Amino acid sequence: MAEKQESCVKPAGGPISGETPEAVPSPENPKEKEVAAMTARVGREAPDFEATVYQNGAFKNIKLSDYKGKWITLCFYPGDFTFV
Amino acid sequence: MGVEVLAASTDSRFTHKIWQEEELGKMIPGGVPYPMIADAGGLIGKAYGVYEELAGVDIRGRFLIDPDFVIRAAEILTPEVGRNVSELFRQVQAFQHVRKTGEVTPSGWTPGKPTLKPGPELAGKVWKEWKPDMAF
């Protein structure tokens, strides 16, 4: 998915819960369980998200689910230019 | 092995670009080929349980996700110790083997070592198939 227009500030993206805005979790709302499933656990579905990335000289928007059907390694690290 | 790699930190896409150009490109010709995720605010890190609020960064977490989008393995370290990529490779090989064959891989398994076939015949008889020195 190519970016149409680059700008200084863009929304961070973040998790995609699959929830519609009106389906706010509440004790009466059984969908609450789906929101709880957003926390990553082995043996459970990976929390999907969208994000801006830098890859091969370009800024792009991706979703983790774009890679569904493949083996994926998702690595977090404390920061660019750190030591380890 | 066929594994897509994605890296994520709370740095911006601009910082990722400059790090790639200034440092990573000097370690690896052309720089790293995989997407570098800009996790501003740590929203993605929070969903994966790796966001450290006190420092405002994502700590060293690694998640292996299978083609059905199920998380198969996770490893989380505090920042001062780096990963062992060989162990990630081993886990990928093991999970791919399990997915293909339905067999299971005992402790210390590497490709070529014996696997186990779960079933009533094996219950209580693992000692015949697997010895503690096979863990290493």
Backbone of each chain as ProteinMPNN parsed JSONL, in Angstrom:
{"seq_chain_A": "MAEKQESCVKPAGGPISGETPEAVPSPENPKEKEVAAMTARVGREAPDFEATVYQNGAFKNIKLSDYKGKWITLCFYPGDFTFV", "coords_chain_A": {"N_chain_A": [[0.851, -1.2, 0.0], [0.96, 1.956, -1.082], [2.003, 5.186, 0.002], [-0.025, 8.045, -0.389], [0.477, 10.758, 0.079], [3.13, 12.36, 1.637], [3.726, 13.588, 4.917], [4.434, 15.784, 7.735], [3.476, 14.953, 10.201], [1.875, 12.028, 11.153], [-0.916, 9.866, 11.84], [-0.339, 7.442, 14.395], [-1.209, 4.934, 13.876], [-1.518, 1.688, 14.959], [-3.066, -0.811, 17.111], [-5.553, -2.905, 15.603], [-8.714, -3.566, 16.366], [-10.937, -4.662, 15.27], [-13.313, -3.897, 16.166], [-16.354, -2.075, 16.013], [-17.008, 1.468, 16.376], [-19.268, 1.877, 18.026], [-19.431, -0.389, 19.483], [-18.5, -0.411, 22.231], [-16.604, -1.807, 24.807], [-18.196, -3.308, 27.586], [-19.531, -4.447, 30.747], [-21.919, -5.62, 30.021], [-21.59, -6.156, 27.445], [-20.869, -8.684, 25.34], [-18.783, -8.683, 23.589], [-16.567, -7.865, 24.809], [-14.701, -9.789, 25.412], [-13.346, -10.177, 23.026], [-11.838, -7.882, 22.874], [-10.152, -8.197, 25.033], [-8.611, -10.201, 23.998], [-6.757, -8.89, 22.561], [-4.314, -8.697, 23.741], [-1.137, -9.996, 23.318], [-0.591, -13.48, 23.194], [0.975, -16.653, 23.402], [-0.156, -19.249, 21.258], [-2.494, -18.04, 20.676], [-4.422, -15.918, 18.461], [-2.546, -13.482, 16.649], [-2.35, -10.086, 17.671], [-3.646, -7.764, 15.456], [-2.4, -4.924, 13.613], [-1.97, -1.588, 12.328], [0.551, 0.353, 10.712], [3.061, 2.87, 10.096], [5.855, 2.344, 8.047], [9.403, 2.169, 7.356], [10.977, 1.107, 4.5], [13.252, -0.216, 2.205], [14.014, 2.344, 1.214], [11.629, 3.739, 1.15], [8.65, 5.23, 2.537], [5.906, 3.586, 3.928], [2.552, 2.347, 4.439], [1.508, -0.334, 6.402], [-0.29, -3.347, 7.276], [-0.198, -5.773, 9.845], [-1.626, -8.01, 9.173], [-1.407, -8.056, 6.437], [0.536, -9.848, 5.933], [-0.476, -12.281, 6.452], [-0.754, -15.808, 6.194], [1.856, -16.336, 5.767], [4.907, -17.291, 7.445], [5.854, -15.295, 10.179], [8.166, -13.14, 11.728], [8.103, -10.966, 14.316], [9.818, -8.375, 15.61], [10.557, -6.468, 18.387], [12.446, -3.642, 19.504], [14.6, -1.614, 21.592], [15.49, 0.843, 20.507], [16.546, 2.82, 17.673], [19.977, 3.284, 16.909], [20.848, 2.45, 19.389], [22.859, 0.32, 21.564], [23.063, -2.527, 21.721]], "CA_chain_A": [[0.0, 0.0, 0.0], [1.839, 3.12, -1.175], [1.504, 6.434, 0.585], [-0.392, 9.041, -1.384], [1.122, 12.028, 0.352], [3.946, 12.36, 2.838], [3.534, 14.802, 5.716], [5.309, 15.796, 8.911], [2.885, 14.199, 11.298], [0.851, 11.09, 10.707], [-1.41, 9.047, 12.949], [0.586, 6.354, 14.697], [-1.77, 3.617, 13.546], [-1.7, 0.932, 16.182], [-3.839, -2.045, 17.035], [-6.854, -2.964, 14.948], [-9.44, -4.52, 17.199], [-12.086, -5.218, 14.575], [-14.512, -3.402, 16.832], [-16.946, -0.842, 15.505], [-16.936, 2.441, 17.463], [-20.389, 1.795, 18.975], [-19.298, -1.61, 20.292], [-17.574, -0.137, 23.328], [-16.709, -2.92, 25.759], [-18.838, -3.046, 28.877], [-19.871, -5.747, 31.337], [-23.071, -6.218, 29.339], [-21.249, -6.396, 26.051], [-20.07, -9.915, 25.253], [-17.601, -8.489, 22.737], [-15.441, -7.498, 25.661], [-13.708, -10.863, 25.326], [-12.519, -9.961, 21.838], [-10.893, -6.814, 23.184], [-9.144, -8.793, 25.908], [-7.738, -11.033, 23.18], [-5.77, -8.038, 21.908], [-2.996, -8.864, 24.338], [-0.488, -11.122, 22.653], [-0.309, -14.696, 23.977], [1.276, -17.782, 22.52], [-1.299, -20.121, 21.039], [-3.666, -17.235, 20.315], [-4.244, -15.098, 17.264], [-1.704, -12.301, 16.84], [-3.056, -8.804, 17.554], [-3.339, -7.075, 14.2], [-2.189, -3.488, 13.767], [-1.457, -0.896, 11.152], [1.674, 1.196, 11.095], [3.941, 3.406, 9.064], [7.156, 1.687, 8.072], [10.433, 2.528, 6.394], [11.509, -0.113, 3.881], [13.845, -0.048, 0.866], [14.034, 3.731, 0.77], [10.294, 4.329, 1.034], [7.702, 5.176, 3.66], [4.705, 2.866, 3.503], [1.652, 1.885, 5.495], [1.262, -1.776, 6.322], [-0.974, -4.023, 8.382], [0.429, -7.077, 10.089], [-2.417, -9.034, 8.477], [-0.96, -8.149, 5.037], [1.485, -10.967, 5.854], [-1.19, -13.504, 6.823], [-0.452, -16.89, 5.248], [3.299, -16.565, 5.805], [5.534, -17.246, 8.763], [6.245, -13.917, 10.474], [8.867, -12.826, 12.969], [7.919, -9.563, 14.686], [10.833, -8.07, 16.62], [10.604, -5.133, 18.986], [13.763, -3.311, 20.057], [14.449, -0.366, 22.353], [15.619, 2.079, 19.748], [17.591, 3.003, 16.678], [21.24, 3.844, 17.405], [21.256, 1.93, 20.698], [24.142, -0.363, 21.474], [23.053, -3.994, 21.613]], "C_chain_A": [[0.883, 1.246, 0.0], [1.175, 4.345, -0.551], [1.147, 7.411, -0.519], [0.411, 10.31, -1.168], [1.885, 11.938, 1.66], [3.679, 13.65, 3.605], [4.401, 14.685, 6.96], [4.781, 14.88, 10.001], [1.806, 13.293, 10.741], [0.328, 10.327, 11.914], [-0.52, 7.833, 13.148], [0.063, 5.008, 14.24], [-2.042, 2.881, 14.834], [-2.651, -0.221, 15.994], [-5.169, -1.871, 16.299], [-7.662, -4.008, 15.696], [-10.552, -5.214, 16.432], [-13.401, -4.779, 15.185], [-15.049, -2.176, 16.098], [-17.0, 0.144, 16.664], [-18.069, 2.289, 18.481], [-20.263, 0.57, 19.879], [-18.261, -1.407, 21.396], [-17.708, -1.253, 24.364], [-17.341, -2.491, 27.082], [-19.201, -4.398, 29.47], [-21.028, -6.438, 30.613], [-22.724, -6.653, 27.924], [-20.348, -7.624, 25.923], [-18.82, -9.76, 24.396], [-16.376, -8.111, 23.544], [-14.315, -8.531, 25.553], [-12.778, -10.661, 24.131], [-11.475, -8.887, 22.098], [-9.781, -7.363, 24.075], [-8.144, -9.616, 25.105], [-6.686, -10.21, 22.448], [-4.386, -8.164, 22.522], [-2.368, -10.139, 23.791], [-0.251, -12.275, 23.626], [0.026, -15.808, 23.013], [0.07, -18.705, 22.449], [-2.565, -19.383, 20.662], [-3.349, -16.411, 19.083], [-3.416, -13.852, 17.578], [-2.561, -11.036, 16.766], [-2.65, -8.102, 16.251], [-3.119, -5.589, 14.484], [-1.86, -2.895, 12.406], [-0.387, 0.08, 11.592], [2.345, 1.765, 9.861], [5.283, 2.706, 9.182], [8.108, 2.39, 7.109], [10.977, 1.229, 5.833], [12.026, 0.214, 2.486], [13.707, 1.376, 0.349], [12.69, 4.415, 0.7], [9.547, 4.278, 2.359], [6.426, 4.516, 3.144], [3.801, 2.653, 4.7], [1.431, 0.396, 5.312], [0.311, -2.183, 7.445], [-0.228, -5.334, 8.607], [-0.297, -8.152, 9.282], [-2.131, -9.065, 6.967], [-0.082, -9.387, 4.842], [0.843, -12.294, 6.239], [-0.923, -14.571, 5.761], [1.033, -17.189, 5.152], [3.735, -16.716, 7.258], [6.07, -15.836, 8.977], [7.079, -13.901, 11.749], [8.718, -11.33, 13.212], [8.859, -9.268, 15.85], [10.706, -6.639, 17.099], [12.01, -4.892, 19.528], [13.705, -1.904, 20.623], [14.669, 0.897, 21.542], [16.727, 2.049, 18.731], [18.811, 3.617, 17.364], [21.569, 3.406, 18.839], [22.343, 0.875, 20.477], [24.072, -1.85, 21.158], [22.336, -4.438, 20.343]], "O_chain_A": [[1.5, 1.55, 1.021], [-0.046, 4.502, -0.581], [1.908, 7.593, -1.469], [0.961, 10.875, -2.113], [1.347, 11.49, 2.672], [3.431, 14.692, 2.998], [5.018, 13.651, 7.217], [5.53, 14.136, 10.635], [0.945, 13.716, 9.97], [1.044, 10.156, 12.9], [-0.008, 7.263, 12.185], [0.814, 4.033, 14.216], [-2.73, 3.4, 15.713], [-3.005, -0.575, 14.869], [-5.809, -0.823, 16.373], [-7.337, -5.195, 15.665], [-11.064, -6.241, 16.879], [-14.47, -5.229, 14.776], [-14.28, -1.343, 15.621], [-17.034, -0.276, 17.821], [-17.867, 2.54, 19.669], [-20.912, 0.498, 20.922], [-17.275, -2.139, 21.481], [-18.822, -1.602, 24.752], [-17.033, -1.424, 27.613], [-19.179, -5.403, 28.759], [-21.116, -7.665, 30.587], [-23.456, -7.413, 27.29], [-19.195, -7.598, 26.352], [-17.909, -10.587, 24.457], [-15.269, -8.047, 23.009], [-13.134, -8.187, 25.598], [-11.581, -10.935, 24.209], [-10.353, -8.974, 21.6], [-8.61, -7.032, 23.893], [-6.975, -9.721, 25.477], [-5.815, -10.771, 21.784], [-3.392, -7.784, 21.902], [-2.976, -11.209, 23.8], [0.228, -12.07, 24.742], [-0.561, -15.906, 21.935], [-0.633, -18.916, 23.438], [-3.588, -19.999, 20.365], [-2.191, -16.228, 18.707], [-3.566, -13.245, 18.639], [-3.414, -10.925, 15.885], [-1.467, -7.88, 15.99], [-3.604, -5.066, 15.488], [-1.518, -3.608, 11.463], [-0.416, 0.577, 12.718], [2.227, 1.241, 8.754], [5.788, 2.499, 10.285], [7.695, 3.096, 6.189], [11.391, 0.347, 6.585], [11.331, 0.84, 1.685], [13.332, 1.596, -0.802], [12.602, 5.553, 0.241], [9.782, 3.402, 3.191], [5.933, 4.845, 2.065], [4.238, 2.768, 5.846], [1.195, -0.076, 4.2], [0.134, -1.461, 8.427], [0.305, -5.926, 7.669], [0.325, -9.083, 8.771], [-2.562, -9.993, 6.282], [0.032, -9.909, 3.733], [1.527, -13.313, 6.341], [-0.874, -14.267, 4.569], [1.434, -18.175, 4.534], [3.021, -16.32, 8.179], [6.667, -15.247, 8.075], [6.743, -14.565, 12.73], [9.16, -10.52, 12.397], [8.719, -9.833, 16.935], [10.745, -5.703, 16.3], [12.684, -5.827, 19.959], [12.88, -1.092, 20.205], [14.086, 1.934, 21.86], [17.723, 1.345, 18.895], [18.665, 4.394, 18.308], [22.493, 3.952, 19.442], [22.702, 0.575, 19.338], [24.907, -2.377, 20.423], [22.228, -5.637, 20.082]]}, "seq_chain_B": "MGVEVLAASTDSRFTHKIWQEEELGKMIPGGVPYPMIADAGGLIGKAYGVYEELAGVDIRGRFLIDPDFVIRAAEILTPEVGRNVSELFRQVQAFQHVRKTGEVTPSGWTPGKPTLKPGPELAGKVWKEWKPDMAF", "coords_chain_B": {"N_chain_B": [[13.585, -21.076, 4.412], [11.585, -19.242, 4.657], [10.449, -16.88, 6.071], [8.886, -13.928, 6.995], [10.239, -10.918, 8.103], [9.682, -8.403, 10.506], [10.513, -5.342, 12.008], [10.237, -3.404, 14.977], [10.193, -0.293, 16.604], [9.92, 2.518, 18.864], [10.814, 4.649, 17.476], [10.656, 7.238, 14.926], [9.619, 7.076, 11.448], [11.385, 8.599, 10.046], [13.718, 8.621, 11.602], [14.287, 5.898, 11.426], [15.011, 5.763, 8.75], [17.384, 7.306, 8.655], [18.996, 5.901, 10.455], [19.254, 3.519, 9.109], [20.696, 4.468, 6.877], [22.99, 5.63, 8.016], [24.142, 3.793, 9.773], [23.218, 0.99, 9.799], [23.454, 0.315, 7.115], [26.159, 0.219, 6.909], [26.818, -2.037, 8.256], [25.485, -4.035, 6.916], [25.499, -4.516, 3.56], [23.599, -2.279, 1.639], [21.73, -2.133, 3.627], [19.103, -3.173, 5.95], [16.569, -5.348, 4.673], [13.952, -5.537, 5.495], [10.649, -4.355, 6.681], [10.693, -1.496, 8.771], [9.061, -0.717, 11.549], [7.343, 2.149, 12.674], [6.542, 2.707, 15.768], [5.048, 4.829, 17.127], [4.347, 6.208, 20.262], [4.02, 3.719, 21.291], [1.817, 2.041, 20.881], [1.486, -0.36, 19.54], [3.417, -1.92, 20.761], [2.278, -2.035, 23.311], [0.071, -3.68, 22.836], [1.374, -6.031, 22.491], [2.58, -6.448, 24.862], [5.115, -5.435, 25.442], [5.763, -2.826, 25.838], [7.51, -0.401, 27.621], [6.65, 1.756, 29.972], [8.095, 3.463, 31.654], [10.404, 4.161, 30.353], [9.494, 4.752, 27.893], [9.769, 3.151, 25.649], [9.792, 0.298, 23.389], [10.633, -2.797, 24.625], [12.951, -5.582, 24.163], [11.362, -7.692, 22.407], [10.279, -10.719, 20.858], [8.316, -12.287, 18.46], [6.998, -15.179, 17.06], [4.989, -15.944, 14.404], [2.519, -17.981, 12.953], [1.378, -19.26, 9.674], [-1.402, -19.246, 9.962], [-1.827, -17.072, 11.478], [-1.438, -17.32, 14.146], [0.201, -16.878, 17.215], [3.155, -18.512, 17.857], [5.523, -18.594, 19.306], [7.287, -16.705, 21.765], [9.583, -14.31, 22.957], [10.981, -12.332, 25.412], [13.194, -9.875, 26.35], [15.04, -7.836, 28.67], [16.596, -4.701, 27.769], [19.487, -4.924, 27.727], [20.649, -7.287, 26.925], [21.288, -9.011, 23.978], [19.599, -10.776, 21.265], [19.469, -14.366, 20.494], [19.82, -15.484, 17.486], [20.076, -17.976, 16.376], [18.53, -19.669, 17.961], [15.985, -18.751, 17.392], [15.874, -19.559, 14.674], [15.954, -22.333, 15.068], [13.534, -22.747, 16.404], [11.72, -21.968, 14.429], [12.221, -23.98, 12.527], [11.407, -26.195, 14.015], [8.655, -25.664, 14.57], [7.708, -25.55, 11.962], [8.213, -28.157, 11.151], [6.532, -29.605, 12.884], [4.068, -28.641, 12.058], [3.934, -29.685, 9.515], [4.116, -32.475, 9.846], [2.741, -33.368, 12.117], [4.049, -34.569, 14.146], [5.783, -34.251, 17.337], [8.313, -32.188, 18.855], [10.875, -33.022, 20.988], [12.62, -31.675, 23.924], [15.578, -29.906, 23.129], [15.586, -30.609, 20.5], [16.824, -30.631, 17.201], [16.919, -30.236, 13.623], [16.862, -33.459, 12.149], [17.249, -34.861, 14.468], [15.553, -37.284, 16.651], [11.969, -37.288, 16.629], [8.82, -37.181, 18.404], [5.873, -39.222, 18.452], [2.819, -38.432, 19.438], [0.571, -40.349, 21.489], [-1.415, -43.084, 22.847], [0.337, -45.267, 23.105], [2.77, -44.138, 23.605], [2.578, -42.899, 26.022], [3.995, -42.653, 29.187], [6.217, -43.941, 28.26], [8.139, -42.361, 27.253], [10.683, -42.247, 28.262], [12.006, -44.309, 27.04], [12.406, -43.381, 24.516], [13.596, -40.909, 24.629], [16.457, -39.398, 25.924], [18.101, -37.724, 28.661], [20.548, -36.547, 27.792], [19.979, -35.783, 25.248], [18.948, -33.33, 25.33], [20.766, -31.421, 24.873]], "CA_chain_B": [[12.805, -21.076, 5.663], [10.362, -18.517, 4.303], [9.882, -16.117, 7.193], [8.89, -12.469, 6.837], [10.702, -10.242, 9.319], [9.317, -7.006, 10.722], [11.135, -4.802, 13.215], [9.442, -2.284, 15.483], [10.62, 0.486, 17.769], [9.104, 3.734, 18.98], [11.401, 5.698, 16.647], [9.86, 7.647, 13.772], [10.064, 6.559, 10.148], [12.54, 9.403, 9.624], [14.872, 8.078, 12.33], [14.599, 4.59, 10.823], [15.707, 6.006, 7.47], [18.739, 7.794, 8.899], [19.754, 4.801, 11.071], [19.565, 2.617, 7.995], [21.718, 5.062, 6.009], [24.216, 5.993, 8.728], [24.784, 2.717, 10.534], [22.917, -0.381, 9.37], [24.0, 0.137, 5.772], [27.595, -0.064, 7.024], [26.943, -3.417, 8.747], [24.912, -4.923, 5.899], [25.424, -3.727, 2.324], [22.22, -1.99, 1.237], [20.856, -2.009, 4.794], [18.199, -4.311, 6.176], [15.522, -5.288, 3.65], [12.594, -5.722, 6.033], [9.998, -3.121, 7.118], [10.978, -0.992, 10.116], [7.782, -0.14, 11.983], [7.392, 3.303, 13.57], [5.498, 2.47, 16.778], [4.958, 6.057, 17.918], [3.442, 6.076, 21.399], [4.065, 2.35, 21.797], [0.488, 1.401, 20.864], [1.637, -1.752, 19.105], [4.143, -2.561, 21.86], [1.335, -2.33, 24.413], [-0.748, -4.843, 22.457], [2.239, -7.215, 22.568], [3.108, -6.581, 26.214], [6.543, -5.122, 25.493], [6.003, -1.385, 25.977], [7.98, -0.014, 28.955], [6.201, 3.141, 30.135], [9.067, 4.289, 32.367], [11.394, 4.648, 29.396], [8.822, 5.142, 26.652], [10.274, 2.358, 24.513], [9.453, -1.128, 23.284], [11.804, -3.601, 24.964], [13.344, -6.556, 23.151], [10.414, -8.813, 22.325], [10.272, -11.363, 19.536], [7.128, -13.125, 18.329], [6.939, -15.997, 15.846], [3.567, -16.071, 14.06], [2.409, -18.989, 11.892], [0.571, -18.792, 8.542], [-2.786, -19.036, 10.4], [-1.808, -15.833, 12.265], [-1.383, -17.69, 15.561], [1.531, -16.703, 17.806], [3.694, -19.81, 18.271], [6.62, -18.454, 20.258], [7.569, -15.333, 22.169], [10.741, -14.163, 23.835], [11.092, -10.922, 25.785], [14.398, -9.617, 27.138], [15.332, -6.437, 28.946], [17.381, -4.259, 26.618], [20.949, -5.014, 27.728], [21.109, -8.55, 26.329], [20.791, -9.205, 22.618], [18.942, -12.051, 20.968], [20.214, -15.452, 19.863], [19.038, -15.749, 16.283], [20.093, -19.43, 16.121], [17.396, -20.286, 18.655], [14.8, -18.436, 16.585], [15.889, -20.458, 13.511], [15.592, -23.678, 15.527], [12.096, -22.772, 16.693], [11.013, -21.947, 13.143], [12.342, -25.324, 11.948], [10.6, -27.12, 14.818], [7.224, -25.421, 14.342], [7.382, -25.934, 10.582], [8.195, -29.628, 11.122], [5.307, -30.035, 13.582], [2.921, -28.288, 11.219], [3.934, -30.551, 8.331], [4.081, -33.912, 10.128], [1.927, -33.727, 13.277], [4.909, -35.065, 15.221], [6.2, -33.201, 18.261], [9.77, -32.163, 18.974], [11.257, -32.95, 22.396], [13.635, -30.71, 24.338], [16.87, -30.027, 22.479], [15.461, -31.068, 19.112], [17.262, -29.883, 16.026], [16.577, -31.065, 12.457], [17.601, -34.711, 12.075], [17.101, -35.61, 15.733], [14.261, -37.97, 16.71], [10.762, -36.606, 17.093], [7.915, -38.092, 19.114], [4.515, -39.288, 17.912], [1.957, -38.552, 20.619], [-0.464, -41.382, 21.411], [-1.471, -43.895, 24.075], [1.489, -46.178, 23.205], [3.949, -43.399, 24.055], [2.396, -42.406, 27.39], [4.793, -43.392, 30.168], [7.336, -44.623, 27.594], [9.044, -41.367, 26.658], [12.048, -42.558, 28.73], [12.646, -45.213, 26.078], [12.662, -42.661, 23.266], [14.322, -39.645, 24.802], [17.392, -39.412, 27.058], [18.432, -36.338, 29.043], [21.654, -35.925, 27.044], [19.464, -35.271, 23.974], [18.491, -31.95, 25.532], [21.859, -30.467, 24.6]], "C_chain_B": [[11.522, -20.276, 5.487], [9.719, -17.781, 5.438], [9.998, -14.623, 6.888], [9.314, -11.84, 8.164], [10.164, -8.823, 9.342], [9.956, -6.554, 12.02], [10.352, -3.581, 13.658], [10.144, -1.618, 16.65], [9.769, 1.745, 17.795], [9.712, 4.896, 18.182], [10.494, 6.02, 15.46], [10.402, 7.009, 12.498], [11.284, 7.322, 9.649], [13.814, 8.89, 10.306], [15.289, 6.734, 11.744], [15.421, 4.789, 9.54], [17.165, 6.401, 7.723], [19.598, 6.703, 9.549], [20.197, 3.801, 10.001], [20.745, 3.168, 7.186], [23.056, 5.221, 6.735], [24.92, 4.801, 9.367], [24.504, 1.33, 9.958], [23.499, -0.68, 7.991], [25.497, -0.139, 5.79], [27.845, -1.459, 7.596], [26.541, -4.394, 7.659], [24.814, -4.101, 4.611], [23.967, -3.527, 1.884], [21.26, -1.834, 2.405], [19.933, -3.204, 4.936], [17.009, -4.201, 5.22], [14.088, -5.281, 4.2], [11.99, -4.393, 6.503], [10.399, -2.77, 8.549], [9.761, -0.185, 10.555], [8.035, 1.029, 12.925], [6.239, 3.183, 14.563], [5.398, 3.683, 17.711], [3.937, 5.892, 19.036], [3.366, 4.658, 21.941], [2.736, 1.611, 21.771], [0.585, -0.072, 20.472], [2.368, -2.542, 20.195], [3.236, -2.91, 23.023], [0.515, -3.572, 24.093], [0.055, -6.139, 22.57], [2.931, -7.337, 23.931], [4.576, -6.251, 26.347], [6.824, -3.626, 25.672], [6.379, -1.057, 27.421], [7.674, 1.476, 29.147], [7.286, 4.024, 30.742], [10.104, 4.879, 31.414], [10.752, 5.099, 28.086], [9.313, 4.389, 25.431], [9.678, 0.947, 24.523], [10.705, -1.923, 23.636], [11.913, -4.765, 23.969], [12.416, -7.768, 23.17], [10.418, -9.393, 20.929], [9.116, -12.365, 19.5], [7.189, -13.863, 16.994], [5.47, -16.318, 15.584], [3.447, -17.024, 12.874], [1.478, -18.506, 10.776], [-0.917, -18.63, 8.879], [-2.92, -17.814, 11.313], [-1.859, -16.11, 13.771], [0.054, -17.503, 16.057], [2.012, -18.047, 18.325], [4.779, -19.682, 19.317], [6.837, -16.982, 20.555], [8.771, -15.336, 23.086], [10.859, -12.671, 24.147], [12.284, -10.76, 26.726], [14.426, -8.147, 27.53], [16.463, -6.018, 28.001], [18.856, -4.645, 26.585], [21.507, -6.32, 27.163], [20.458, -8.735, 24.963], [20.251, -10.608, 22.401], [19.939, -13.103, 20.503], [19.401, -15.906, 18.651], [19.018, -17.244, 15.957], [18.901, -20.117, 16.786], [16.082, -19.952, 17.932], [14.728, -19.366, 15.372], [15.433, -21.853, 13.92], [14.093, -23.782, 15.782], [11.278, -22.751, 15.398], [11.042, -23.335, 12.524], [11.454, -26.313, 12.686], [9.105, -26.914, 14.55], [6.813, -25.78, 12.917], [7.315, -27.45, 10.457], [6.893, -30.16, 11.749], [4.089, -29.797, 12.698], [2.793, -29.245, 10.035], [3.624, -32.005, 8.692], [3.119, -34.31, 11.245], [2.736, -34.353, 14.395], [5.221, -33.916, 16.178], [7.701, -33.317, 18.5], [10.162, -32.023, 20.436], [12.343, -31.901, 22.647], [14.945, -30.968, 23.617], [16.806, -30.457, 21.032], [16.095, -30.081, 18.141], [16.98, -30.787, 14.835], [17.471, -32.302, 12.379], [17.511, -35.53, 13.349], [15.712, -36.247, 15.796], [13.129, -37.076, 17.199], [9.908, -37.635, 17.833], [6.55, -38.057, 18.435], [3.561, -39.497, 19.081], [0.89, -39.629, 20.417], [-0.407, -42.227, 22.661], [-0.248, -44.79, 24.245], [2.697, -45.465, 23.815], [3.823, -42.962, 25.515], [3.164, -43.283, 28.373], [6.026, -44.057, 29.582], [8.305, -43.643, 26.936], [10.484, -41.672, 27.064], [12.783, -43.502, 27.793], [13.119, -44.469, 24.829], [13.612, -41.486, 23.44], [15.167, -39.712, 26.059], [17.807, -37.98, 27.385], [19.578, -35.726, 28.248], [21.204, -35.407, 25.676], [18.981, -33.835, 24.1], [19.543, -30.937, 25.09], [22.384, -30.596, 23.173]], "O_chain_B": [[10.497, -20.59, 6.092], [8.554, -18.025, 5.751], [11.076, -14.125, 6.564], [8.797, -12.2, 9.221], [10.184, -8.123, 8.33], [9.949, -7.281, 13.013], [9.862, -2.813, 12.831], [10.629, -2.283, 17.566], [8.997, 2.009, 16.874], [9.182, 6.007, 18.21], [9.678, 5.199, 15.041], [11.509, 6.471, 12.482], [12.115, 6.775, 8.924], [14.855, 8.745, 9.665], [16.477, 6.455, 11.581], [16.392, 4.075, 9.289], [18.072, 5.882, 7.073], [20.784, 6.582, 9.242], [21.328, 3.316, 9.989], [21.674, 2.433, 6.852], [24.118, 4.983, 6.159], [26.145, 4.791, 9.49], [25.434, 0.579, 9.661], [23.976, -1.785, 7.733], [26.05, -0.662, 4.822], [28.938, -2.007, 7.449], [27.162, -5.443, 7.489], [24.114, -3.089, 4.581], [23.205, -4.487, 1.771], [20.107, -1.45, 2.213], [19.981, -4.136, 4.133], [16.499, -3.107, 4.979], [13.133, -5.048, 3.459], [12.714, -3.418, 6.703], [10.44, -3.635, 9.424], [9.469, 0.88, 10.011], [8.833, 0.927, 13.856], [5.098, 3.515, 14.242], [5.629, 3.58, 18.916], [2.8, 5.487, 18.793], [2.71, 4.422, 22.956], [2.532, 0.668, 22.536], [-0.136, -0.919, 21.0], [2.0, -3.672, 20.513], [3.399, -3.955, 23.653], [0.287, -4.415, 24.961], [-0.518, -7.218, 22.727], [3.766, -8.22, 24.131], [5.232, -6.734, 27.27], [7.98, -3.205, 25.66], [5.641, -1.4, 28.344], [8.337, 2.341, 28.574], [7.393, 5.2, 30.395], [10.619, 5.973, 31.648], [11.398, 5.753, 27.267], [9.283, 4.908, 24.315], [9.141, 0.482, 25.528], [11.742, -1.739, 23.0], [11.089, -4.913, 23.066], [12.67, -8.747, 23.872], [10.542, -8.67, 19.94], [8.966, -13.186, 20.405], [7.4, -13.26, 15.942], [4.79, -16.891, 16.435], [4.185, -16.894, 11.897], [0.853, -17.454, 10.912], [-1.63, -17.941, 8.15], [-3.994, -17.552, 11.856], [-2.267, -15.259, 14.561], [1.005, -17.921, 15.397], [1.341, -18.662, 19.153], [4.943, -20.581, 20.142], [6.601, -16.121, 19.707], [8.956, -16.25, 23.891], [10.839, -11.843, 23.236], [12.369, -11.421, 27.761], [13.898, -7.302, 26.807], [17.199, -6.864, 27.493], [19.437, -4.693, 25.5], [22.714, -6.436, 26.949], [19.24, -8.628, 24.817], [20.421, -11.499, 23.232], [21.083, -12.798, 20.165], [18.413, -16.627, 18.789], [18.071, -17.734, 15.341], [18.329, -21.049, 16.221], [15.176, -20.784, 17.872], [13.664, -19.903, 15.064], [14.635, -22.484, 13.227], [13.46, -24.774, 15.423], [10.263, -23.438, 15.289], [10.017, -23.824, 12.048], [10.821, -27.169, 12.068], [8.375, -27.879, 14.329], [5.701, -26.257, 12.689], [6.462, -27.978, 9.743], [6.248, -31.053, 11.201], [3.197, -30.64, 12.603], [1.687, -29.575, 9.607], [2.944, -32.696, 7.934], [2.716, -35.471, 11.318], [2.203, -34.643, 15.467], [4.958, -32.754, 15.871], [8.286, -34.392, 18.367], [9.826, -31.022, 21.07], [12.904, -31.324, 21.715], [15.379, -32.114, 23.502], [17.841, -30.652, 20.394], [15.921, -28.868, 18.252], [16.814, -31.994, 15.012], [18.69, -32.204, 12.524], [17.675, -36.749, 13.322], [14.798, -35.818, 15.092], [13.316, -36.225, 18.069], [10.246, -38.818, 17.875], [6.12, -37.027, 17.915], [3.492, -40.587, 19.65], [0.371, -39.801, 19.315], [0.529, -42.113, 23.452], [0.175, -45.056, 25.37], [3.54, -46.091, 24.457], [4.826, -42.686, 26.174], [3.002, -44.503, 28.389], [6.804, -44.671, 30.313], [9.177, -44.039, 26.163], [11.411, -41.392, 26.304], [14.013, -43.51, 27.741], [14.087, -44.862, 24.177], [14.339, -41.116, 22.519], [14.667, -40.041, 27.134], [17.859, -37.125, 26.501], [19.596, -34.513, 28.039], [21.945, -34.682, 25.013], [18.644, -33.196, 23.103], [19.256, -29.748, 24.949], [23.299, -29.869, 22.785]]}, "name": "protein", "num_of_chains": 2, "seq": "MAEKQESCVKPAGGPISGETPEAVPSPENPKEKEVAAMTARVGREAPDFEATVYQNGAFKNIKLSDYKGKWITLCFYPGDFTFVMGVEVLAASTDSRFTHKIWQEEELGKMIPGGVPYPMIADAGGLIGKAYGVYEELAGVDIRGRFLIDPDFVIRAAEILTPEVGRNVSELFRQVQAFQHVRKTGEVTPSGWTPGKPTLKPGPELAGKVWKEWKPDMAF"}
